């Protein structure tokens, strides 16, 4: 033991006092999913799990020049009594004791060597590294057993899961073992105010280190006013952030479902798995229950599964014509596993008992309005030039009057990627082969209406297992030249179906059918044109690149298209004789990857003024381009590869151009279209009907196959992203036969820390056919002529959202709405489909938020209020539901 004169701290151990929610899960985000069956998890607005508060700065001097097991004391004055080994040493005046990671400071410290005990009096401060601090008027501590007491204590700890510093006051703190502390008459809070905004008090708290805190006679207070008594509570403080126990109960209200109370129990299953059992009470509807199981095999592999079910109309109104039973269930599974032998397995499954259940008990608008539900499991392995895929897939499409269910089970696909033939260079060979069991089942509400919509016949119901075998070999010959690159591809395809469709009566036949065709493609891509633009001071501004291309495709031999059952896109292939043409415009600027500050970026720009891309117009390539270019491009063409990639400037690289200067594609504008030499695709196109054919759907996701035509609409796709915070994209189809804009969509985003704006807009037209196209549709006796193109519908939807403020500090709020201007107009309904309004305020130690939801779509007519209250270091209370993977 060393005695010195001067101030600093330390001595034996102390307390762990960490307050969190009664049960812990691996990731805080998992507990903030707002609803178990929403497709876009609604993170609680007062929780920001990615921003953790930093712990207190390390206290200087702890552990400095102190050997573990040796007590070092600094003081102004000391006295010694007694014989060696039984001395009583008294230190007075700015006493500072160090013992390993512990530090004790006081006005007076008396050390009893025989008992390995210290008695500290007056302004006692005790620190354990930089994690904890206790102050008090008196302390009695045994530095060997690390047991002792503090009287009239205050202190802090920052060992909560979110990094929050928890402050406490207690009449008495006693360490009864190396891992357990008893706090008597304690108060706990994360607020630094004289009167804390929130606090917990307890008659007694037993804190077991790295395990849990047991509270007896606890009370939750707001502004020192008791609002919730808790006779008993258990708070986990395990360092691994997982502890079995009851999760924070949540609540909410809506006129449709009444008062909602939700609770859950979390159970750990070893280090890499856990399960959550949960239940919901809807006072006007019934009960909900479910479970969520999670496991992780390693850092990349995970697997989650669970279910959620609702027993509807158990409470409130009984079942009648106005109060339908809309209960049901959903089962989900999701996961990815990477095997050591190179195989990858993935599952993404959602099975819902009914569309009505999904609409009524989910909160995501996309989940409510989406007509498609897909579940699939696949196993994949790639090696060398080969890929093997195993797939099981089911899909349900719910549309008015019908539900179409398709299934691929099992599906085995083998792919050989293009590779050069050693005996026939430079020819490349590739192969796709698959064996599948497929089925299709249509469930119809009104058979008469279905017959009118499909032109007669019955709903398609195939056997549970139909064979589909497919073989698709291809050979390609690339030809490169100075000015143009050409790739010629020849292929053949054989597809065998064990069942077929009888085209007249639209019934399933047991006769097999073999589809076979030959294919030829010729892809022509001239060398791209490019020009650099400079400012007045010769500083580089941007580069404009133009990439033209043309692809000719001929498919011949599909003479039995009307007998093929449609399972997926593979069955929509038809004869075609077409030319696709396009023009791609790209604008590049420079980004300064290694320059963080604006000053550094400006310096790089100045350095780059004299460092230009290759402007050597004396080369044959540049002269060839310039002679064929329009005036704006003459004399300013830069080197670009045939596929449009900006080539490095090898000429000027020696001048000091740093790798920190990188090209950045700020703007892209693609224009493409098709000309069909075969306007009926081998008689597969039926005028006057909506036709789902691969040559059409490969061009645009907006239909234009209601009538035969030579020129397709032009497809325009424009993207502009000047900086990380701004994004704009628009797509549209523009007709070339008097139909102008047929359909369009636009997405805009602006994302900054204090302002976030996003919006999507979707617009389609019921296209009027010009007289020459109308004449291609057969006129039915007694039926008015068709003047609108079949398959085209009027539609206009808009979904804007805005969020202001910082959820971690001060006032914040936002709004998000979904509007349908077309489909609601005929029914004279409000265009508002759904809305979400949020307002909140974050203090230094807690947050409040209020959300208001509205739903008015399908079977969902509901308004709902959501309240959330977050206590830093404890957790979030309010109307958040549990459910880890359901969406």
Residue, then its C-alpha position, 0 to 999 in steps of 0.5 A: x500500500x502506497x500513501x502519497x500526497x495529491x488528489x485522484x481516486x479509487x477503490x473496490x467495486x460497486x453497483x450496476x443499476x441499469x433500467x430497461x424494459x421488462x424483457x429484452x430482445x436482440x435488436x430494438x428495431x424488432x420491437x418497433x414494428x407497428x403491426x404484425x402484418x404490414x408490408x412496410x414496418x412502421x417504426x415508432x416515431x419516438x424511437x431512433x434506434x440507430x442513434x445511440x447517446x455517447x457515454x460519459x467521457x472517461x474520467x482522467x486518471x483512473x488506473x493511471x500508474x496503479x497496479x491491480x491489487x495495490x492501493x495508492x492514496x493521495x492526501x494533504x495530511x495523514x496519521x498512522x496508528x498501530x503496528x505493521x499489518x494492523x495499522x489504522x491510517x487516517x487521511x485528511x484533505x482532498x483524499x484520493x484513493x486508487x485501486x485498479x479501475x476504482x477511485x474513491x475521493x472524500x474529505x476524510x478516509x480511514x483505512x483499517x489494514x487488519x480488516x482491509x476496510x475503508x471508511x470515507x466521510x464527507x463529499x464521498x465520490x466513488x467511480x468504477x472506470x468510466x461506467x459508474x459513479x456514486x456520491x454520498x455523505x458516508x461510505x464503508x467499503x472492504x476493498x478485498x471482498x468488495x462489499x460495503x455500503x453508501x449512505x445518502x447516495x447519488x450516482x449514475x451509470x451508462x450501462x443501458x442498452x441505448x447508451x443512456x446515463x441513468x441517474x439515481x438517488x438512494x438512502x442506502x446502497x449496499x453491496x451484499x456480494x460481488x455480483x449483487x447490490x441492494x438499493x434502499x429507498x431509491x429514485x431512478x431517472x435519465x433526466x438532469x432536471x431538478x424535478x425530473x420529467x420522469x422517474x421510478x422510485x422503489x422501496x427496495x431494488x436488488x441489482x444482480x450484475x449483468x443479469x436483472x434488477x428486481x424492484x419492490x414497491x415501485x412507482x412511475x412518476x411524471x414531474x414527481x407525481x405518481x401515475x402508475x404503481x408497480x408492486x413488483x417489476x423485473x428489469x433485465x441488464x444482461x450485456x448481451x441485450x437479451x433476457x426472457x420476460x414480459x415486454x412492455x404492454x401497448x394500447x390503442x383505440x379505433x372506432x372499428x376495433x375499439x380499445x386495443x391492449x397488446x402484450x407479449x412474453x419474450x423467451x430466449x432459446x440459447x445465444x442464437x434463438x428466441x421466441x415471442x408469444x403475443x396476444x391482443x385484445x380488441x374490445x369491439x371485435x375479439x382476440x388476436x394471438x401469435x408467435x414469432x421465432x427467430x434464429x441466427x446460424x452465423x453473422x449472415x444467415x438467419x431464419x424467422x417464422x411465425x403466425x398471427x390469427x384473430x378470432x373476430x366477432x367474439x366481442x361487440x356486435x355479433x355476426x350479421x349482414x353489416x358485421x361480417x366475420x373478417x377474422x383469419x390468420x397469416x403464416x410467414x417465414x423469411x430467412x437466408x442461409x449460406x452453406x459452406x459448400x457454396x449453396x444458398x437457401x432463401x425463403x420469403x413466405x406469406x400465406x394469408x387466409x383471406x384478403x379481407x383479413x389482410x385489409x382489416x388487420x394490417x396497417x401498411x397501405x401497400x399490403x391493404x391494396x396490393x392484389x398479389x401475395x407471393x410465397x417462395x423458397x429457393x436453393x441456389x449454387x453457382x460455380x464456374x460458368x454454371x448455376x443450379x436453382x431449386x424453387x418452390x413458389x406460389x402466387x395469389x392474385x386477387x382481382x374483382x370477381x376472381x382469385x388466380x392461384x398459380x404454383x411452381x412446385x417443384x422447379x429445377x433450373x440449370x443454367x450455363x452462362x455464356x462461355x467461349x467454345x474452345x474448338x470454335x473461337x470466338x463463338x459463345x455457348x449458353x444453355x437454360x434447362x428446367x423441369x417444373x411441376x406447375x398448376x393454375x386455379x381460378x376461383x370466381x364469384x360470378x360465372x356469368x360476369x367471368x364469361x363476359x370478361x373472357x369471351x366465354x368458357x369456364x374458369x381454368x382449373x388444372x390438375x395439382x401437378x402438370x409437367x413443364x420441361x424447357x430446353x433453351x440452348x444459344x450460341x453467340x458470335x460477337x464482332x468488334x470493330x473500330x466504329x461498331x460492335x455487333x453480336x449475332x445470336x441463334x437459339x432454339x427452344x423446346x417446351x413440353x406441357x403435359x396438359x393443354x387448353x382447349x381453345x374454343x371451350x377454354x377447358x383443360x385437356x389431358x393432351x400434351x403439347x410441345x412448343x418449339x421455335x427458333x430464334x435469331x437476334x442481331x444486336x448493333x451498338x455503335x461507338x458512343x459519342x461524348x463531349x466535355x463541357x467547360x466553364x469560363x475559367x476552363x474548369x470542367x463542368x460535365x460530360x454528355x454521352x450518347x449511346x445509340x443501339x438497335x436490336x433485331x429479333x425473329x422468333x418463328x415456330x410458335x403455332x400452338x399459342x392458344x393451347x398453352x396454359x398461362x402459368x407465368x411469363x415463360x408461357x407468353x412467348x410468341x412468334x415475333x419479327x421486330x426491331x427494337x431501337x433506342x437512344x441513351x443519354x448520360x451526363x457525367x460530372x466529377x465527384x471528389x471522393x477523398x475530399x470531405x470539406x468544401x474547401x478541399x473540394x474547391x482545391x481539387x476543382x482548381x487543380x483539375x482545371x488544367x487536367x482535361x480528358x483526352x481531347x486529341x481530335x487528331x486520332x482517327x477515332x475522333x476525326x471519324x466521330x467529328x465528321x459525322x457529328x452535329x456542330x455542337x459535338x465537332x472538335x470536342x469528342x472524348x474517348x468512350x468505349x462501345x458500351x458507353x463507359x467513360x474511358x480513363x484519361x491515360x494522356x493526362x494522368x501524369x499531370x496529377x489527376x487524383x483517384x479522388x476525382x471520380x465520374x458521377x452519373x448525374x442524369x440519364x435519359x433513355x428513349x426506346x421503341x419497337x417496330x413489329x413487322x409481324x403485327x399479330x405475333x403469329x396470330x397470337x394477338x386477338x384484336x379487341x382483347x387485352x393480350x399478355x404477350x412477351x414481345x409487348x410486356x418486355x417493352x413496357x409495364x403499361x399495356x398496348x396490346x389491344x390492337x395490332x400495330x406496327x410502331x409501339x409507343x415510345x418508352x421514356x425513362x429519365x433519372x436525375x440525381x444531382x446529389x445524395x439528398x435529391x432524387x427524381x425519376x419519371x417514366x412514361x409511354x408516349x404513343x406515335x399514332x395520335x394517342x399522345x401520353x398513354x401512361x406516366x409515373x413520377x417519383x421525387x425524393x428530398x432527404x435531409x436531417x431536418x426535412x424529408x419529402x417524398x412523393x409518387x404519382x401514377x397516371x394512365x389513360x383509357x386510350x382512344x383508338x384512331x379510326x384505322x386501329x378501330x377497324x382492326x377490331x371485329x364488330x360483333x352484331x348488336x354490340x357497339x363498336x370498341x373505341x377505347x383500346x382494350x386493357x387501357x384504363x383511366x387511373x390517377x394516384x398520388x402519394x405525397x409525404x413530408x417529415x419535419x424536424x429531428x426525432x431525437x431533439x425538439x419538435x417534429x412531425x409529418x404527414x403521409x397520404x394516399x389519394x386515388x383521384x379516378x376510381x373513387x370519382x364514379x362512386x362519389x367518394x373522397x379520393x383519400x384512401x389512407x393517411x398518417x399524421x404525426x406530431x411529437x416532441x423529444x426532450x433530453x430524457x424522453x419523447x412524446x408522439x401522437x399519430x392519427x391514421x385513417x383507412x378507407x379502402x376495401x373492407x377497411x373503414x377505420x380511424x385510429x389514434x396512436x400514442x407513444x412515450x419513450x423513456x431514455x434508458x427504459x424503452x417505449x410505451x404506447x400503441x406499438x404492436x409486436x410481431x417480428x417478421x409479419x408484414 
